[in-house]
Amino acid sequence: MRPAADTGVTLIELLVVVAVMSVLAVGISLPLRKDTAGAPADAARFTSLIDRSQTLAIHGQTRRGLRVTPKGVSLMQQTSEGWETSENTIRWRGRASFLATGPAATSRPLGAPDITFLPNGQTSAYEMRFFGRGTGYTLCQSDGWTGVTCATN
């Protein structure tokens, strides 16, 4: 028996398969890329979380909070049983350090958030540094009343 003349793969079909495979490979590898220059992105995400948490505290007339660690941040809410911490941690892309400032920095109760948002709009005073490549960093800070400001050094 002789094989039919139309068996096999044409060059066009092979090119289409290679193109699809390359698009899939790029799509999969992009989220896995480690961005070491994450200071500006981390600072933007942090200020967004601050604004959102403060808005939720004011509109819901409840205390909200953020638990800040060198690896990420978790949302918190005060209930009748104490502070509840979200199971989801939002991870930083780079290194980060947190410092509580002001009079409440030394008297924070055990289990309380690092940054507290009150229903009247006041927050805890703090400094948050996000480190990127090299020696530069982005500093975000608040005195508790005027909101968060960030500057890159």
Order of alpha helices (4+ residues) and beta strands (2+ residues): alpha-alpha-beta-beta-beta-beta-beta-beta-beta-beta-beta
